[in-house]
Amino acid sequence: MPEHIPSRTPSETPRTAGEFAGRVALVTGAGQGIGEAVVRALVARGATVAATDRMSEGIEVLAKDLTGTPGEQEGAGRAVAYPLDVTDGSAVNETIARVESELGPLDLLVNVAGILRTAPATELTDQDWADTFAVNSTGVFHTSRAAAARMTERRKGCIVTVASNAAGIPRTGMAAYAASKAAAAMFTKCLGLEVARSGVRCNVVAPGSTDTPMQRSMWEGNPDAERGVIEGDLASYKTGIPLGRIARPEDIADAVLFLASDRARHITMQDIYVDGGATLR
């Protein structure tokens, strides 16, 4: 299997250094993987980030690591841990109210929280389907509804939903995941249309195979799994990755931060695929 490339520290250029200074962001699914990478990148660029996850341990370690570290980069922001289950609408409303009270008005929401249940469509259980949609779709609805209501009153703000390239192309064994991500992506675009006149932007980032704990959970017991993903699998009707590499979480975070930044001030209701060309779009 190709050598694992560890996470890198988010780099800055003169143009991006401090570009989120003074802004408050909330990131769901921040305990690991893409969510963690987004938090790290935002903090490196000056943001104050509410890092949320239903598993509190990961976000507490992350917040401690990013806040008050001796020798931290000048101009960096900070992260604060907020345990949150996005499937609970009341908890979402209460947490966002608390974040705004403690950290300030919310400028950015990044929806990353997600789960994966794999099985042939005819073998999916009712619980698998319900759980997948509860997190991947209803969770996005809960957080986006609460954030957008506040952002539109202030006539500014940005929402980025991390979906999946599976939302735009059929995948065997991933019907619940793909359908839930497609629902989340379309909801985000519809919301973007409704709030555009208030100056609030809503966009989608659709990753392909990314080196995260979720991805690696599908590779257990197969030492050649990563190479197989890169090369593709005719039997499952899956193309390979033309760029010849698995994405790292930081690759996805870079796309999220671009859409969240003023550099994308005239971009809304868009869906950016970050999959190395895997969907041939």
Summary of the structure (lengths in Angstrom):
residues: 281
radius of gyration: 18.1
end to end distance: 27.0
largest distance: 54.4
contacts: 955
relative contact order: 0.15
helix: 45%
strand: 16%
